[in-house]
């Protein structure tokens, strides 16, 4: 397959690894895992540059989770400037974020688009955003295996040697069924899978410490074993994390009108620090180490096979 | 069996012409001002008459899409759908902008609760084409759809409860349905026109997350026959409420009445010490505040109960298995309210 030069491949030339986070089912924690991966990759090395792209066009959650609600995207001569989550940190910003949420006038606005418009938007996200040099680009996807996913794979085809996927699931059978469909999808489009993450596996009662398996447990590991996919780990339900990503203490109104940029920027830097205090952060950083070590091998194999 | 569409069908992404006209779908000004949807749902391409026909559009990957924006006649399936749906008394949509909040679970409980009355005929239609959960939740995942002279027969969970889902048509539950919009629309039209629903008192429609093809299609196809309203399901966190706000906006835009909000996964009672804790904290006031802000009725809150998920996995009715649990009471209370709202409708 001859690799064609496209605006997307030109733009993503300076991106070393592209990790697509997907899951057949909704609400299993794709966005939360994507955000955690991005934060963790950002923290994995003092120079790591990370981008996070939210292609969930009709339900963008990443801005809220990074505390970037209400920010807008600016245009430069070299394309759209992503929103930097660590804009107020010391040194140069290393965590870039792009989402359709930044393009909406009001956060309650619905994006009622059929496929072709979504396709055009995704292409624009991939070709027009000035990411700059990136070590990792984490792509958060909507649930399902439809327009967004097909468009993403299609537009990223020229850079396929740098693509890989992480599948997120919750332990109950209903979610595993959809995760299986997602896995079939990655196989159909020859997307290497770095591994499976089981999210929401168990909840520790804050009162008595008893672990309840709210959505059952162990299903993810079992599925990974059966399908021969690496199992990256299970993440219990972490209420601190839920609260943090929901930006509980932020003044909601401030973020809504989009005027108080300063307030939210100061707070968004806090997200990184406060995230590292949660128990999930430790789990994810172990998981990210695993991920980083498998990344080159997966991509190397692919380069060889396509050569 | 359904064929799986290869992801390479659409044209390769080509460059945006430097002199792209303002109506080009890939030029920035299009995207920054997301327009309101026109009433006829003719969404493809842009509004301009020149779309796809201007010189600068030559060679654009989206030219065909833009050029096909010529006003089309009504969908030929519409009269058939109208005829088929004329024997359905109430049509209810279960919506939520966010995934995994319990749409399918709620749909199933609603279906079971309606069907508990033997006099009532209930149908459940699953338009979540990429992730059909309804067959598993109803415990009929292994069933197949049969066709007869009067159309496809739904799968019957019990005598008065018929279910239709794309899950019944896959050769293996592992298969991914990799379809773009038009194919999904085609199947939804078929579900409404070719399924032999018979006389139904209630048709409950489970939808995928988001506000996209499936939603537009269902609304468009059922507009003439009339949709009684939509039940919006949410969880208490702001991340979910944000998406539900978008869904409310969608309902307003397309003119669907919102019957009410259901807050799912609201509080968790530890089976060990019986203390209630909030797994998904209502950091911005939860559905209660959203209901107040938008003037939509809050139908009720369903607590998180691990047995609900388990019942769904085993395909049994949670309401029948654990009739005394707080979650069952909450469900029944909500369902009574929905019946009440709908009852007012049918009295006319």
Interface residues (C-beta under 8 A of the other chain):
Chain A: X4 X6 X7 X8 X24 X25 X26 X27 X28 X31 X57 X58 X59 X61 X64 X65 X75 X80 X103 X104 X105 X107 X108 X109 X110 X111 X112 X113 X114 X115 X116 X117 X118 X119 X120 X121 X123 X124 X127 X128 X142 X143 X144 X145 X146 X147 X149 X150 X151 X153 X154 X155 X170 X172 X173 X174 X175 X177 X178 X180 X181 X182 X183 X184 X185 X188 X189 X203 X205 X206 X207 X208 X210 X212 X213 X214 X215 X216 X237 X239 X242 X243 X245 X246 X247 X248 X252
Chain B: X4 X5 X7 X8 X10 X12 X13 X14 X15 X16 X25 X26 X28 X31 X32 X34 X37 X43 X44 X45 X62 X65 X97 X98 X99 X100 X101 X104 X128 X129 X130 X131 X133 X136 X137 X173 X174 X175 X176 X177 X178 X179 X180 X181 X182 X184 X208 X209 X210 X211 X212 X213 X215 X216 X235 X237 X238 X239 X240 X242 X243 X245 X246 X247 X248 X249 X250 X253 X254 X268 X270 X271 X272 X273 X275 X277 X278 X279 X280 X281 X283 X284 X304 X306 X309 X310 X312 X313
